[in-house]
Amino acid sequence: MAVFGVLAAALGVVGLVAPDALLTVMGFRPVPEGGRADGDHTLVFLTASSMAALNMGVYYVLAALADWKPFFRWTVPFRLLTCAVFTLAVVTGRAPAGFLGVGLWEGLGAVVTGAALRYEKRGGERG
């Protein structure tokens, strides 16, 4: 949880400080300076999303420091939903193929979190 939180917060900061760098990481081609059409609110949306990622990252780190298990459990179904929505966005052509990595990151995080919670619930025993 803490690792995910730090990564989310870091990417949020990148999006706030260098939005084109974040767009490139996600598989989008940045628009050159002055090339945006009137009414293109991409940077506004990216600023809002980056701020949300920064906040979410801090929430995850604080939850990890507090060992707040209910929070961990709540993230599993919603991260799986995020995985499904982001993957569907790529499959339907709404997002570039590079965006698939974001969905897979969410899905993998959900599976690892769920498995860790299940392992702990069983007292750390395999089976």
PyMOL CGO cylinders between C-alpha atoms (Angstrom):
from pymol import cmd
from pymol.cgo import CYLINDER

trace = [
    CYLINDER, 0.00, 0.00, 0.00, 2.78, 2.40, 0.89, 0.3, 1, 1, 1, 1, 1, 1,
    CYLINDER, 2.78, 2.40, 0.89, 4.63, 1.72, -2.38, 0.3, 1, 1, 1, 1, 1, 1,
    CYLINDER, 4.63, 1.72, -2.38, 1.48, 2.34, -4.41, 0.3, 1, 1, 1, 1, 1, 1,
    CYLINDER, 1.48, 2.34, -4.41, 0.86, 5.49, -2.40, 0.3, 1, 1, 1, 1, 1, 1,
    CYLINDER, 0.86, 5.49, -2.40, 4.33, 6.87, -2.98, 0.3, 1, 1, 1, 1, 1, 1,
    CYLINDER, 4.33, 6.87, -2.98, 4.12, 6.09, -6.71, 0.3, 1, 1, 1, 1, 1, 1,
    CYLINDER, 4.12, 6.09, -6.71, 0.66, 7.67, -7.03, 0.3, 1, 1, 1, 1, 1, 1,
    CYLINDER, 0.66, 7.67, -7.03, 1.80, 10.79, -5.17, 0.3, 1, 1, 1, 1, 1, 1,
    CYLINDER, 1.80, 10.79, -5.17, 4.97, 11.02, -7.27, 0.3, 1, 1, 1, 1, 1, 1,
    CYLINDER, 4.97, 11.02, -7.27, 3.04, 10.71, -10.54, 0.3, 1, 1, 1, 1, 1, 1,
    CYLINDER, 3.04, 10.71, -10.54, 0.61, 13.32, -9.26, 0.3, 1, 1, 1, 1, 1, 1,
    CYLINDER, 0.61, 13.32, -9.26, 3.49, 15.71, -8.68, 0.3, 1, 1, 1, 1, 1, 1,
    CYLINDER, 3.49, 15.71, -8.68, 4.88, 14.94, -12.16, 0.3, 1, 1, 1, 1, 1, 1,
    CYLINDER, 4.88, 14.94, -12.16, 1.49, 15.73, -13.66, 0.3, 1, 1, 1, 1, 1, 1,
    CYLINDER, 1.49, 15.73, -13.66, 1.33, 19.04, -11.81, 0.3, 1, 1, 1, 1, 1, 1,
    CYLINDER, 1.33, 19.04, -11.81, 4.91, 20.07, -12.61, 0.3, 1, 1, 1, 1, 1, 1,
    CYLINDER, 4.91, 20.07, -12.61, 5.46, 18.53, -16.07, 0.3, 1, 1, 1, 1, 1, 1,
    CYLINDER, 5.46, 18.53, -16.07, 2.12, 17.49, -17.59, 0.3, 1, 1, 1, 1, 1, 1,
    CYLINDER, 2.12, 17.49, -17.59, 3.63, 16.60, -20.97, 0.3, 1, 1, 1, 1, 1, 1,
    CYLINDER, 3.63, 16.60, -20.97, 5.98, 14.12, -19.28, 0.3, 1, 1, 1, 1, 1, 1,
    CYLINDER, 5.98, 14.12, -19.28, 3.02, 12.39, -17.63, 0.3, 1, 1, 1, 1, 1, 1,
    CYLINDER, 3.02, 12.39, -17.63, 1.10, 12.29, -20.91, 0.3, 1, 1, 1, 1, 1, 1,
    CYLINDER, 1.10, 12.29, -20.91, 4.11, 10.64, -22.56, 0.3, 1, 1, 1, 1, 1, 1,
    CYLINDER, 4.11, 10.64, -22.56, 4.42, 8.02, -19.80, 0.3, 1, 1, 1, 1, 1, 1,
    CYLINDER, 4.42, 8.02, -19.80, 0.74, 7.12, -20.30, 0.3, 1, 1, 1, 1, 1, 1,
    CYLINDER, 0.74, 7.12, -20.30, 1.16, 6.70, -24.05, 0.3, 1, 1, 1, 1, 1, 1,
    CYLINDER, 1.16, 6.70, -24.05, -0.32, 10.01, -25.19, 0.3, 1, 1, 1, 1, 1, 1,
    CYLINDER, -0.32, 10.01, -25.19, 1.49, 12.32, -27.58, 0.3, 1, 1, 1, 1, 1, 1,
    CYLINDER, 1.49, 12.32, -27.58, 1.77, 15.78, -26.03, 0.3, 1, 1, 1, 1, 1, 1,
    CYLINDER, 1.77, 15.78, -26.03, 0.51, 18.71, -28.08, 0.3, 1, 1, 1, 1, 1, 1,
    CYLINDER, 0.51, 18.71, -28.08, 3.24, 21.28, -28.84, 0.3, 1, 1, 1, 1, 1, 1,
    CYLINDER, 3.24, 21.28, -28.84, 3.07, 24.63, -27.04, 0.3, 1, 1, 1, 1, 1, 1,
    CYLINDER, 3.07, 24.63, -27.04, 0.44, 26.82, -28.68, 0.3, 1, 1, 1, 1, 1, 1,
    CYLINDER, 0.44, 26.82, -28.68, -1.02, 23.88, -30.59, 0.3, 1, 1, 1, 1, 1, 1,
    CYLINDER, -1.02, 23.88, -30.59, -4.13, 23.38, -28.51, 0.3, 1, 1, 1, 1, 1, 1,
    CYLINDER, -4.13, 23.38, -28.51, -7.46, 24.40, -29.96, 0.3, 1, 1, 1, 1, 1, 1,
    CYLINDER, -7.46, 24.40, -29.96, -9.72, 26.82, -28.15, 0.3, 1, 1, 1, 1, 1, 1,
    CYLINDER, -9.72, 26.82, -28.15, -11.82, 24.85, -25.71, 0.3, 1, 1, 1, 1, 1, 1,
    CYLINDER, -11.82, 24.85, -25.71, -9.22, 22.09, -25.26, 0.3, 1, 1, 1, 1, 1, 1,
    CYLINDER, -9.22, 22.09, -25.26, -9.28, 21.46, -21.53, 0.3, 1, 1, 1, 1, 1, 1,
    CYLINDER, -9.28, 21.46, -21.53, -6.78, 18.60, -21.48, 0.3, 1, 1, 1, 1, 1, 1,
    CYLINDER, -6.78, 18.60, -21.48, -4.37, 20.44, -19.17, 0.3, 1, 1, 1, 1, 1, 1,
    CYLINDER, -4.37, 20.44, -19.17, -7.19, 21.40, -16.79, 0.3, 1, 1, 1, 1, 1, 1,
    CYLINDER, -7.19, 21.40, -16.79, -8.30, 17.77, -16.59, 0.3, 1, 1, 1, 1, 1, 1,
    CYLINDER, -8.30, 17.77, -16.59, -4.70, 16.63, -16.17, 0.3, 1, 1, 1, 1, 1, 1,
    CYLINDER, -4.70, 16.63, -16.17, -4.18, 19.13, -13.34, 0.3, 1, 1, 1, 1, 1, 1,
    CYLINDER, -4.18, 19.13, -13.34, -7.31, 17.89, -11.56, 0.3, 1, 1, 1, 1, 1, 1,
    CYLINDER, -7.31, 17.89, -11.56, -6.37, 14.23, -12.07, 0.3, 1, 1, 1, 1, 1, 1,
    CYLINDER, -6.37, 14.23, -12.07, -2.81, 14.85, -10.91, 0.3, 1, 1, 1, 1, 1, 1,
    CYLINDER, -2.81, 14.85, -10.91, -3.99, 16.61, -7.77, 0.3, 1, 1, 1, 1, 1, 1,
    CYLINDER, -3.99, 16.61, -7.77, -6.34, 13.69, -7.08, 0.3, 1, 1, 1, 1, 1, 1,
    CYLINDER, -6.34, 13.69, -7.08, -3.44, 11.24, -7.58, 0.3, 1, 1, 1, 1, 1, 1,
    CYLINDER, -3.44, 11.24, -7.58, -1.27, 13.23, -5.18, 0.3, 1, 1, 1, 1, 1, 1,
    CYLINDER, -1.27, 13.23, -5.18, -4.01, 13.23, -2.55, 0.3, 1, 1, 1, 1, 1, 1,
    CYLINDER, -4.01, 13.23, -2.55, -4.81, 9.56, -3.09, 0.3, 1, 1, 1, 1, 1, 1,
    CYLINDER, -4.81, 9.56, -3.09, -1.13, 8.69, -2.78, 0.3, 1, 1, 1, 1, 1, 1,
    CYLINDER, -1.13, 8.69, -2.78, -0.96, 10.45, 0.57, 0.3, 1, 1, 1, 1, 1, 1,
    CYLINDER, -0.96, 10.45, 0.57, -4.12, 8.62, 1.73, 0.3, 1, 1, 1, 1, 1, 1,
    CYLINDER, -4.12, 8.62, 1.73, -2.55, 5.27, 0.81, 0.3, 1, 1, 1, 1, 1, 1,
    CYLINDER, -2.55, 5.27, 0.81, 0.69, 6.07, 2.64, 0.3, 1, 1, 1, 1, 1, 1,
    CYLINDER, 0.69, 6.07, 2.64, -1.20, 7.20, 5.76, 0.3, 1, 1, 1, 1, 1, 1,
    CYLINDER, -1.20, 7.20, 5.76, -3.41, 4.09, 5.65, 0.3, 1, 1, 1, 1, 1, 1,
    CYLINDER, -3.41, 4.09, 5.65, -0.29, 1.92, 5.35, 0.3, 1, 1, 1, 1, 1, 1,
    CYLINDER, -0.29, 1.92, 5.35, 1.38, 3.68, 8.29, 0.3, 1, 1, 1, 1, 1, 1,
    CYLINDER, 1.38, 3.68, 8.29, -1.79, 3.14, 10.36, 0.3, 1, 1, 1, 1, 1, 1,
    CYLINDER, -1.79, 3.14, 10.36, -2.11, -0.47, 9.11, 0.3, 1, 1, 1, 1, 1, 1,
    CYLINDER, -2.11, -0.47, 9.11, -5.76, 0.31, 8.34, 0.3, 1, 1, 1, 1, 1, 1,
    CYLINDER, -5.76, 0.31, 8.34, -6.99, -3.04, 7.00, 0.3, 1, 1, 1, 1, 1, 1,
    CYLINDER, -6.99, -3.04, 7.00, -10.55, -1.93, 6.15, 0.3, 1, 1, 1, 1, 1, 1,
    CYLINDER, -10.55, -1.93, 6.15, -9.12, 0.68, 3.80, 0.3, 1, 1, 1, 1, 1, 1,
    CYLINDER, -9.12, 0.68, 3.80, -6.95, -1.96, 2.14, 0.3, 1, 1, 1, 1, 1, 1,
    CYLINDER, -6.95, -1.96, 2.14, -10.00, -4.20, 1.64, 0.3, 1, 1, 1, 1, 1, 1,
    CYLINDER, -10.00, -4.20, 1.64, -12.05, -1.36, 0.15, 0.3, 1, 1, 1, 1, 1, 1,
    CYLINDER, -12.05, -1.36, 0.15, -9.39, -0.67, -2.46, 0.3, 1, 1, 1, 1, 1, 1,
    CYLINDER, -9.39, -0.67, -2.46, -9.50, -4.17, -3.97, 0.3, 1, 1, 1, 1, 1, 1,
    CYLINDER, -9.50, -4.17, -3.97, -12.88, -4.06, -5.78, 0.3, 1, 1, 1, 1, 1, 1,
    CYLINDER, -12.88, -4.06, -5.78, -12.46, -0.46, -6.84, 0.3, 1, 1, 1, 1, 1, 1,
    CYLINDER, -12.46, -0.46, -6.84, -8.98, -1.05, -8.24, 0.3, 1, 1, 1, 1, 1, 1,
    CYLINDER, -8.98, -1.05, -8.24, -10.37, -4.05, -10.16, 0.3, 1, 1, 1, 1, 1, 1,
    CYLINDER, -10.37, -4.05, -10.16, -13.13, -1.79, -11.51, 0.3, 1, 1, 1, 1, 1, 1,
    CYLINDER, -13.13, -1.79, -11.51, -10.50, 0.77, -12.52, 0.3, 1, 1, 1, 1, 1, 1,
    CYLINDER, -10.50, 0.77, -12.52, -8.55, -1.99, -14.27, 0.3, 1, 1, 1, 1, 1, 1,
    CYLINDER, -8.55, -1.99, -14.27, -11.64, -3.03, -16.21, 0.3, 1, 1, 1, 1, 1, 1,
    CYLINDER, -11.64, -3.03, -16.21, -12.59, 0.52, -17.23, 0.3, 1, 1, 1, 1, 1, 1,
    CYLINDER, -12.59, 0.52, -17.23, -9.06, 1.49, -18.30, 0.3, 1, 1, 1, 1, 1, 1,
    CYLINDER, -9.06, 1.49, -18.30, -8.56, -1.76, -20.20, 0.3, 1, 1, 1, 1, 1, 1,
    CYLINDER, -8.56, -1.76, -20.20, -11.91, -1.30, -21.93, 0.3, 1, 1, 1, 1, 1, 1,
    CYLINDER, -11.91, -1.30, -21.93, -10.88, 2.24, -22.89, 0.3, 1, 1, 1, 1, 1, 1,
    CYLINDER, -10.88, 2.24, -22.89, -7.86, 0.81, -24.72, 0.3, 1, 1, 1, 1, 1, 1,
    CYLINDER, -7.86, 0.81, -24.72, -9.79, -2.08, -26.30, 0.3, 1, 1, 1, 1, 1, 1,
    CYLINDER, -9.79, -2.08, -26.30, -12.49, 0.26, -27.65, 0.3, 1, 1, 1, 1, 1, 1,
    CYLINDER, -12.49, 0.26, -27.65, -9.96, 2.76, -29.01, 0.3, 1, 1, 1, 1, 1, 1,
    CYLINDER, -9.96, 2.76, -29.01, -10.82, 5.49, -26.54, 0.3, 1, 1, 1, 1, 1, 1,
    CYLINDER, -10.82, 5.49, -26.54, -7.25, 5.47, -25.16, 0.3, 1, 1, 1, 1, 1, 1,
    CYLINDER, -7.25, 5.47, -25.16, -3.87, 4.57, -26.70, 0.3, 1, 1, 1, 1, 1, 1,
    CYLINDER, -3.87, 4.57, -26.70, -2.28, 1.18, -26.07, 0.3, 1, 1, 1, 1, 1, 1,
    CYLINDER, -2.28, 1.18, -26.07, 0.22, 2.71, -23.63, 0.3, 1, 1, 1, 1, 1, 1,
    CYLINDER, 0.22, 2.71, -23.63, -2.67, 3.43, -21.29, 0.3, 1, 1, 1, 1, 1, 1,
    CYLINDER, -2.67, 3.43, -21.29, -3.16, -0.32, -20.83, 0.3, 1, 1, 1, 1, 1, 1,
    CYLINDER, -3.16, -0.32, -20.83, -0.22, -0.24, -18.40, 0.3, 1, 1, 1, 1, 1, 1,
    CYLINDER, -0.22, -0.24, -18.40, -2.24, 1.97, -16.06, 0.3, 1, 1, 1, 1, 1, 1,
    CYLINDER, -2.24, 1.97, -16.06, -5.10, -0.52, -16.03, 0.3, 1, 1, 1, 1, 1, 1,
    CYLINDER, -5.10, -0.52, -16.03, -2.79, -3.48, -15.53, 0.3, 1, 1, 1, 1, 1, 1,
    CYLINDER, -2.79, -3.48, -15.53, -1.01, -1.67, -12.68, 0.3, 1, 1, 1, 1, 1, 1,
    CYLINDER, -1.01, -1.67, -12.68, -4.39, -1.23, -10.95, 0.3, 1, 1, 1, 1, 1, 1,
    CYLINDER, -4.39, -1.23, -10.95, -5.39, -4.83, -11.55, 0.3, 1, 1, 1, 1, 1, 1,
    CYLINDER, -5.39, -4.83, -11.55, -2.08, -6.22, -10.34, 0.3, 1, 1, 1, 1, 1, 1,
    CYLINDER, -2.08, -6.22, -10.34, -2.21, -3.97, -7.27, 0.3, 1, 1, 1, 1, 1, 1,
    CYLINDER, -2.21, -3.97, -7.27, -5.71, -5.21, -6.45, 0.3, 1, 1, 1, 1, 1, 1,
    CYLINDER, -5.71, -5.21, -6.45, -4.75, -8.87, -6.81, 0.3, 1, 1, 1, 1, 1, 1,
    CYLINDER, -4.75, -8.87, -6.81, -1.59, -8.49, -4.71, 0.3, 1, 1, 1, 1, 1, 1,
    CYLINDER, -1.59, -8.49, -4.71, -3.47, -6.54, -2.03, 0.3, 1, 1, 1, 1, 1, 1,
    CYLINDER, -3.47, -6.54, -2.03, -6.28, -9.11, -1.93, 0.3, 1, 1, 1, 1, 1, 1,
    CYLINDER, -6.28, -9.11, -1.93, -3.81, -12.00, -1.74, 0.3, 1, 1, 1, 1, 1, 1,
    CYLINDER, -3.81, -12.00, -1.74, -1.84, -10.33, 1.05, 0.3, 1, 1, 1, 1, 1, 1,
    CYLINDER, -1.84, -10.33, 1.05, -5.01, -9.68, 3.06, 0.3, 1, 1, 1, 1, 1, 1,
    CYLINDER, -5.01, -9.68, 3.06, -6.12, -13.28, 2.60, 0.3, 1, 1, 1, 1, 1, 1,
    CYLINDER, -6.12, -13.28, 2.60, -2.69, -14.56, 3.63, 0.3, 1, 1, 1, 1, 1, 1,
    CYLINDER, -2.69, -14.56, 3.63, -2.71, -12.40, 6.77, 0.3, 1, 1, 1, 1, 1, 1,
    CYLINDER, -2.71, -12.40, 6.77, -6.27, -13.43, 7.64, 0.3, 1, 1, 1, 1, 1, 1,
    CYLINDER, -6.27, -13.43, 7.64, -5.17, -17.06, 7.60, 0.3, 1, 1, 1, 1, 1, 1,
    CYLINDER, -5.17, -17.06, 7.60, -2.48, -16.24, 10.13, 0.3, 1, 1, 1, 1, 1, 1,
    CYLINDER, -2.48, -16.24, 10.13, 0.35, -16.20, 7.64, 0.3, 1, 1, 1, 1, 1, 1,
    CYLINDER, 0.35, -16.20, 7.64, -0.04, -19.91, 6.90, 0.3, 1, 1, 1, 1, 1, 1,
    CYLINDER, -0.04, -19.91, 6.90, -0.15, -21.23, 3.37, 0.3, 1, 1, 1, 1, 1, 1,
    CYLINDER, -0.15, -21.23, 3.37, -3.14, -23.15, 2.19, 0.3, 1, 1, 1, 1, 1, 1,
]
cmd.load_cgo(trace, "trace")
